[in-house]
């Protein structure tokens, strides 16, 4: 089975950041070319637009790097494959579905604001693979993974 990411992070954050960068660049060019605004205001607005452009370009780059790490997950009979490579089910120690609570840092830490499920796969070499509910359909992923993992461990499949 092949599980695709729910939403491409490249489209949402990176597209908005590139658009903001282009608008900042256009605004900087406008303020450098126009004579209608006094020199002092032109410099200040150009500087502010430069900083906005640099922050949006940094956000676009980091969003792109983040999006490169999220790819499809293929669940096969003896292994599952991610963007990081293939992992045989015989080398997996445990597959967990964990519900994590998120709290708002501005509120009291004891007040939880949201819950997210995480699919956690632990290998025999204590390597962890995390899949978030925000990026993958983990409730659909967990049953084929557990079935394939249980059959691989019963068979004693080679690595």
C-alpha positions in Angstrom: 0.0 0.0 0.0 1.2 3.5 -0.7 0.3 6.4 1.6 0.8 9.9 0.3 1.1 12.9 2.6 -2.2 14.7 3.3 -1.1 18.2 2.3 2.0 19.2 0.4 3.9 21.5 2.7 5.6 22.9 -0.4 2.4 24.5 -1.6 1.1 26.1 1.6 4.0 27.7 3.5 6.6 28.0 0.8 4.2 29.5 -1.8 3.1 32.2 0.6 6.6 32.9 1.6 7.8 33.3 -2.0 4.8 35.6 -2.7 5.7 37.7 0.3 9.3 37.9 -0.9 8.3 39.0 -4.4 6.0 41.6 -2.9 8.7 42.9 -0.7 11.1 43.1 -3.6 8.6 45.0 -5.7 8.0 47.4 -2.8 11.7 48.0 -2.4 12.1 48.7 -6.1 9.1 51.1 -5.9 10.5 53.0 -2.9 13.9 53.3 -4.6 12.5 54.6 -7.8 9.8 56.9 -6.6 10.4 60.6 -5.7 7.0 61.2 -4.2 8.1 60.0 -0.7 10.8 61.8 1.2 14.2 60.3 1.3 14.1 59.4 4.9 10.8 57.5 4.6 12.1 55.7 1.4 15.1 54.4 3.3 13.1 53.3 6.3 10.4 51.5 4.2 13.0 49.9 2.0 14.9 48.6 5.0 11.7 47.2 6.5 10.7 45.6 3.2 14.3 44.2 2.9 13.9 42.5 6.4 10.4 41.2 5.5 11.8 39.8 2.3 14.8 38.1 4.0 12.5 36.6 6.6 10.0 35.3 4.0 12.9 33.9 1.9 14.3 32.1 5.0 10.8 30.7 5.7 10.5 29.5 2.1 13.8 27.8 2.2 13.1 26.0 5.6 9.6 25.1 4.3 11.2 23.6 1.3 13.7 21.6 3.3 10.8 20.4 5.6 8.7 19.4 2.5 11.6 17.4 1.1 11.6 15.1 4.2 7.9 14.4 3.9 7.2 11.8 1.1 5.1 8.8 0.4 5.3 5.7 2.6 5.1 2.3 0.9 4.0 -0.6 3.0 5.1 -3.9 1.5 5.0 -7.5 2.7 8.4 -7.5 4.4 9.3 -3.8 4.7 8.1 -0.3 4.6 9.8 2.4 2.6 10.1 6.1 3.4 12.1 9.0 2.0 14.9 7.8 4.2 15.0 4.3 2.8 13.5 0.8 3.3 13.1 -0.6 6.8 12.4 -4.4 7.1 9.6 -5.3 9.5 11.9 -8.0 11.0 14.1 -5.3 12.4 11.2 -3.5 14.1 10.8 -3.7 17.9 7.4 -2.0 18.3 4.8 0.1 16.5 2.9 2.5 18.6 0.0 5.0 18.2 0.5 7.8 20.8 -1.8 10.7 21.5 0.1 13.8 22.4 -1.3 16.9 24.0 -0.2 20.4 23.0 -0.4 23.2 25.4 -0.3 26.9 24.7 2.8 28.6 26.0 0.9 31.8 26.7 -1.5 30.0 29.0 -1.0 27.9 32.0 1.1 24.8 31.0 -1.6 22.5 32.5 -4.2 23.7 30.0 -4.1 21.6 26.9 -5.3 23.2 23.7 -5.0 20.5 21.1 -4.3 16.8 20.7 -2.4 15.1 17.9 -1.8 11.4 17.2 1.7 10.2 16.3 2.6 6.9 14.7 5.9 5.8 16.3 8.0 2.9 14.9 10.9 1.7 17.0 13.6 -0.4 15.4 15.7 -3.1 17.2 18.6 -0.6 17.0 16.5 1.9 18.9 16.0 4.1 15.9 12.7 6.0 15.9 10.4 6.8 13.0 7.7 9.4 13.6 4.7 10.0 11.5 2.3 12.8 12.4 -1.4 12.9 12.0 -1.0 16.3 10.4 1.0 14.9 7.5 -0.1 11.3 7.0 -3.3 9.2 7.4 -1.8 7.3 10.3 -5.1 5.7 11.4 -5.2 4.0 7.9 -1.4 3.3 8.1 -1.3 1.5 11.4 -3.3 -1.6 10.7 -1.4 -2.7 7.5 1.8 -1.9 9.2 1.0 -4.0 12.3 -0.3 -6.9 10.2 2.9 -6.9 8.1 5.0 -6.5 11.2 3.3 -9.4 13.0 3.6 -11.7 10.0 7.2 -10.8 9.5 8.1 -11.5 13.1 6.1 -14.8 13.1 7.9 -16.0 10.0 11.3 -14.9 11.3 11.9 -13.1 8.0 15.5 -12.3 7.2 16.8 -8.7 7.3 
